[in-house]
Every structure is written in structure tokens, then in C-alpha cells.
Amino acid sequence: MTDVQELLLSRIRDVADYPEPGVMFKDITPLLADPAAFTALTDALAEVVERTGATKVVGLEARGFILGAPVAVRAGVGFIPVRKAGKLPGATLSQAYELEYGSAEIEVHAEDLSADDRILIVDDVLATGGTAEAAIQLIRRAGAEVAGLAVLMELGFLAGRARLEPALGGAPLEALLVV
């Protein structure tokens, strides 16, 4: 494990039985509150932007906004929020996806993405991969190229990577931590 990984992991708090009994929630708020850890995280994700040649960062609501915006600034590229349905004004593209119990929908402003864009999707956690898979579909429908997906941590036991690798079509999936 690298020094950066050790720092990041040391600032993630486990919260037992949240949001329901039997779940071990990974709370990143202590990491965000620590300027050294947050800077290390931002720098590490900005390196992924550079390695993938991304021209824009897409952040997934809501913690993907917190991580993605400073990463885009650090890398010198644009930032695009992908929001829950009904949260963006103006013309949007939407993508529905299935949840464990029901369905959800995400949206992006139609004019924010073009065929000239290479998009790195940024989020805090890769769990089952449903939201990220919907974002991949949405980005491609907008005509942009998916340069990759980068997350702070991957919950390896939930097999989201196996679900997403075919959807990514060879674009990299980078997790700074796998827990």
C-alpha cells in the first residue's frame, strides 16, 4: 500500500449498521475535513484525468460533485454534473436504471457534452455499479467518449467492477482503494 493510500484509508471512518442493520458505511467526511488528505485525493484523481487524456470530468450526484469539481480544476479541464432527474433546468438527456428495489434516473444538460469530449467519470464509491453504468450510457448517448471511471474506493465484494468493465469497453476503471 502506498503512503497516499494509507493516508486516505486512515481518514475513512467505518459506521456500523448505517443506513440499516448489517451495513458497514464508509464515511468519507473525515477525509474531506483533512486538507492534506483531500489534497492527496484530488491530486491522485487529477493524475487519472491526465493519464486518460480526459477533456472533462463528470461527477455523479452527490459525492462525485465534491470530488470531481476540484479534480477538474486541478487537471485544468471542465466539470459536468450528472444529477438526479428533475434537478437541472433546460434541455437534458436522461438515463433510467434499475436499483435493488425500484428504479432511478439521472440527467445531464444536453449541450454540456459533445463528440469532441473525452469524459472521466468520478465518484466516491463503486458499489454495484448501477449509477456508473447509467452514466456511461448517458455520456455515450450524448455523443462523447468515455475515457474511464475513477473512484476513491471500490467495495470489491459487491462485484461492481465485473458489471462495469464490459460497459467501459476497454476504458480504465481506477479505484484508489479497494475494500
N, C-alpha and C positions, 0 to 999 in steps of 0.2 A: 504494500500500500504506500502511495506517495505521501509526502508531507501535506500537500493540498487536500488529498482525500481524507487523511487523518483529521485535519483541521475541520473540514466540512462535516464529517461524521460526528466529531466531538460536539458540534453545535446543533445537532438534530436531537430533539427530545422525544422519547417514546411516551405515549399517553395510552395506558391500558384501558380497554373497554370503551373506546370512543370511536365513532359515534354510537356504537352499540356493543353489547357484551361480546367478548371474544375477538374484537378487533384491536390491533396494536397500531394506533395512529402515529404517523411520523410527522411531528410538528417542526416546521422549518422557521418559525418566528424567532427562536433564539439565534439562528444563523443570520437572519436578516438584521437583527439588532446589533450584531457584532461587525463593525466596519471592516476589520481585517478579513473575516470570513466571507462577508458579502462581496468585497473587492476580489478576493481569490476566486469565488464562484463566477463573478462577472468576467474576469479575465480568462478563466478556463473555457467558458462558453463562447466568448469572443474569438478564441483561438479556433473553435469549431467552425464559426462563421468564415473565418479566413481560409481554413483547410478545405472547406466545401465550395468556396467561391460564391457563397450566397450574396445576393444583392439586397435582400430584405429579410427581416426576421418577422415571423408570425408568432404571436404569443396567444396561448389558449386561455380563455377566461377561467379563473381569475388570477391564480398564482403565476401563470405564464406571462401575464402582463407585468407583474412585479419583477420577474427575472428577465424577460425578453426586452423590455424597453432600455434598461441600462446596457445590456449586451449589444443592442443595435447601436446605441450612442458610442460605446467603446470601439466597436468594429467599423464605425463610420458608414452604416447602412440605414435604410428606412425601417420603421417598425409599423406593423399592421396588426390591430387587434382582431381576433376571431371571437365573437360574442355569442351568448345565448340568444335565441330567436327573440325578436321584438325589441332589442336594445339599441339598434343602430338606426339613425334617421336616413332617409333617402333610399336609393335603389340598392338592394342587396341580392347576393346569391346565398342560397341556404342549402344545408345538407342534413337530412334526418338520419338518425342512427338508433340502434336498439340498446337499451340498458337492461340490467338484470330484471327489473320489474318495470316495463313500460318502454317509452322511447323519449328521445330528446332531439333538439335541432340546434345547429349552430349557423351563424351567418358572418359574412364579410361584405364590406362595401364593394360593389361590382367594379368600380373604377380604380380600386386600390392595387389590383394585380393585373399584369399583362404578360404577353408571351415573351417579353424581354427579361422577366424576373426569374431568378433562382432563389427559392424560398427555403430557409432553415426554420423549421417549427421548433419552438422552445416551450417547455413546460417543466413543472417541478417534479412530477412523479409519473412514471409509466407503470400503470397497474394492468388492467386487462386490455388496454389499447383501443377501446371503442371510440373515445373522443379523438384521439390522434388519427385513427383510420378515417374518421369522418372529415377531419381537417385535410388529410392527404387528398381525398376525393374532391373536396371543395376547391382546393388550390388548383388541381388539375382541370376541373370544370371551368375555372376562371381563365385557363389558358397558360398558367405559369408552370414552371418546372419545380419539382420538389428536390431540393439539394440535400435534404436529410432531416433528421429529427434528433434533437439534443435535449436531455433531461438531467436534472440534478441527480435523481435516484430512480432506479428500476427495482420494483418489487418482483424479483425473479421467480418466486413461487407462483405468481399469477399468470405466467406464460404470455404476457403481452408482446414480447419480442417475436415469438413464433407467429403470432397473429399479424404483426406489422411488417415483418421482413418481405413477404410476398407483395404487400401493398406498396412498399417503398421501391420495389423494382430495382434493387441494386444500390439505391442511395443509402448512405450510412445511418445507423442508429447508434448514437453515442450516449451512454449513461456514465456520469462521473462516478457514481456509486451504485453498486448492486447489493441489495439487502434481501 
